Amino acid sequence: MRFAVRVKPGAKRDAVGGRWDGALGAALVVSVRAPAVEGKANEAVCRVLAGALAVRARDLVVVRGQRSRDKLIELPDPPQDAAPRLAELLRPVAESPQSP
């Protein structure tokens, strides 16, 4: 399973969710506190994604975009619920209903 991510390094907190239409198509937005220096952001991306997808961080591989905000991530042996979880994370944040 391969999917695109858009990384926001140096964020205030680690977070996964949202959609970015970029160079690799529809990408999952991943914010990490780690700076984009010496691969620290890539490691943080794998760690944060692993938590969101309920897999091990070492199972996620950055196959494209090691030095870019737009990355292609591979999960060679995804669990059965990985695709639905990814689809849920890609959904835009629902707007709150307005009060009359």
Secondary structure, DSSP 8 states (H G I E B T S, - for coil): -EEEEEEETT-SS-EEEEEEEETTEEEEEEE-SS-SSTTHHHHHHHHHHHHHHTS-GGG-EEEE-TTSSEEEEE-SS--TTHHHHHHHHHS---------
